[in-house]
């Protein structure tokens, strides 16, 4: 065949197609399809932005990445927690503070769970958005900056661990400190009287008698004790009757309480005995250096603060102790260099005479509380004893206190909590005091006397109430440090489960009217003077009925503090 002649293909033989050569580099079909969440402009979700969104609101990052239902499901746990807190906050600042106090341990556990939950939500949002963005971290064309994305993601996780980890530690610390200060009815402080709340809670169904912890006793159930050995009663004096509510005295109106109300609120009032004890270096035993009674109308929040001088003589004893002396009043230490028959000496005397006073380890404060009840005609619901030489730590724990000082304080003979002499020079006007200065303010008396010191103590208590109420939930971060200080200096028989209700009541309590039982207001030191105990009781009833107090009422505001005053919240 002639090689120049091209053969004609057979009609039955199909032509064989040739395969084009493969070009180097990515081809069109290698490009991943546009994800559903990409915008019309071609932008894809940013993995970092999704992680940040779920850091602040778990589930929001998932929704941003196009997984709406997944985001809704992820958001539910945090929404539930926020709804609970919002409800409690809606009940008042005191309600949420009491809620977090009562459930401090549960709050700690919840924060641990939230730590893990939010970390997983952040990681999940990051992974979803990165997948939707075709592996891109920042959701825009260009090389994936994986390293920077990992750094930012790690930072978010560290912030999550730090926030919830610290909150969990604070919650556990609050729980440990609060249970060291406030006990359950089955774990009472044996040195304090048993409150009515615990007496009713510990009644057994078999015999109807309270089952009390060892070392405690039920007030008013002991037999009349035998007379004590020492005692001279002023001749010709008439013993105090100790009868509450003299005839003709107006009784304060009380709002009826609904069923299920705690025992302490059943009569519509809360009465707390506040005692400042000055046990410290160079002193023998504890003395009730400051005695105040706070009485609050539960329905209205109106309150009265009664202050009793420590030098009141021959105070009337409660019925269970009245047989110790013929006058029915405290007559210990008469003619003794250790002091005299003063109100603040009852605790030490009762503690040192176990055969004369009923009760076990609680006989000292039980006798003291019973005496105050008899003198004022008021039943105490709880007692709080504060070591005045340690309360400076508590004031420091809340950042100090802002207080208006009406009169300057200058004392050259003051002995501080370390048993050293120290000059006190506190100017009149608004002052920000740390714990040490506040202690000097409430204890100093050499420049004037006990009457002026009582007024300063009342002024301090009012300022403390104002600050606690004003700070509200802002005090929560300081609560562990505050409780840690308080557990070293406070004794109380307030049951743990009643604290939230008391915190809520404190939030609603108005600035108290003040009553000072001093000679400046017509009261005498010698309580055996005929009619003197009745005068105390009549004054109490008049103040509770709305008659105000000798030291001012809740309608007497302090001057406006200057703007440069430190914010203790």
Secondary structure, DSSP 8 states (H G I E B T S, - for coil): --TTS-----TTS----------SS--GGGS----TTS-TTS----HHHHHHHHHHSTTHHHHHTT-HHHHHHHHHHHHHHHHHHHHHHHT-HHHHHHHHHHTHHHHHHHHHHHHHHHHHHHHHHHHHHHHHTTT-SSSSSS---HHHHHHHHHHHHHHHHHHHHHHHHHHHHHHHHHHHHS--GGG--TTS---HHHHHHTB-TTTS-B---TT---TT-S------S-----TT-------SS-TT----------TT--GGGTTSEEEEEEEEE---TT--S--EEEEEEEEEETTT--EEEEEE-TT-BS-B--TTTGGGSTTSB--TTTT-TT--SBGGGHHHHHHH-TTTS-SSTTHHHHHHHHHHHHHHT---SEEEEEETTTHHHHHHHTT-EEEEESS-EEEEEEE-TTS-EEEEEE-SEEEEE-HHHHHHHHH--SSS-HHHHHHHHHHHHHHHHHHHHHHGGGGGGGHHHHHHHHTTTEEE---GGGHHHHHHHHHH----EEEEESGGGT--SBTTSTTHHHHHHHHHHHIIIII--TTB-TT-------TTS----
